[in-house]
Amino acid sequence: MTREIYDEIVSLLEKRGPVQGNSDQEICNYRYLDAGHVDSLNIMQFILEIEECFGILLSAEDTQSDEFRTVGGIIALVERKRQLNS
């Protein structure tokens, strides 16, 4: 896990409220969508922020995957997308 990506994703989520978890592992497992941290009205803005922040494009398949539902999953997606772009 890249610390830079972790910090940015957590920061984007914290703009919407406190992130639940007391350790990096708990935060990585945090299912922010299930918890209502980002709701259906804000999800598109959140996706756009991720894309802009990391210079990537997320497909509908990416954002509808189970992986996208956790902080750690988003980090993994971003890492893969950045590797493909380099």
N, C-alpha and C positions, 0 to 999 in steps of 0.2 A: 504494500500500500504506500503510495506516495503521500508524504506529509502535506505537501503543497496542495494537492487535490483535496485531501481530507479537510484541511483548514478552510478552503474556499467553499466546499459543499456545506460544511457546518455553518459557515458565515452566511451563506445564502438562506439556509433554513432559519437561522437565528433572527433574520430580518422579519420573520413571520411569527416568532415566539421562541421561548426557550426550548432547546433540544433536550429530550429525555435521555438520561444515562449518566453514570458516574465515572465511566472509564471509556477509553477508545473502543474497546470491544463491545460494550453495551451500546454505544452510539452507532457503531457500524451495523449492529443488528436491529437498530431502531426502525420500525416500520412506520415511517412518517405519514404515509398516505392512509394507512389503516387507523392511525391515531388522529386523523383529521388535521394534522399540522399544516398540510397543503391541501386545500379542498379543490373541488372540481372547477371552481371559478378561477382559482389562482394557478392551476397546474400549467397552463400554457405560458404564463409569465415566468414561472419557475424554469420550465424547459428552455425558454429563450435566454434566460439569464445564464444557465449552464452552458448553452451553445456559445454565447457571446464571451463568456469568461474564459473558456478553454479553446475557442476557435474550432469547434467541431459541429457536426450536424447529427442530431439524433433522429432516427427513423421512427415511424409509428410502431414498428416491431420492437424497437429498443424501449420505448416509453410504455408499452403495454406488457412488457415482460415482467415476470415475478422479480427478477433481479433489480429492476428499477424501483421496487417498492421499499428497499432498504438503503440506508446511507452507504453501507459497504458495497452494495450492488451498483449504485450510481458511480462510486469511485472506480470500480472494476470496469464499467462501461466507458467512462472517460479515459481511463488508462489505455484500453484497447483502441478506442477511436483515435487517440493521440499517436499511438504507435503506427496505426495505419496511415496517418497523415504525414509521418516523418520519413 
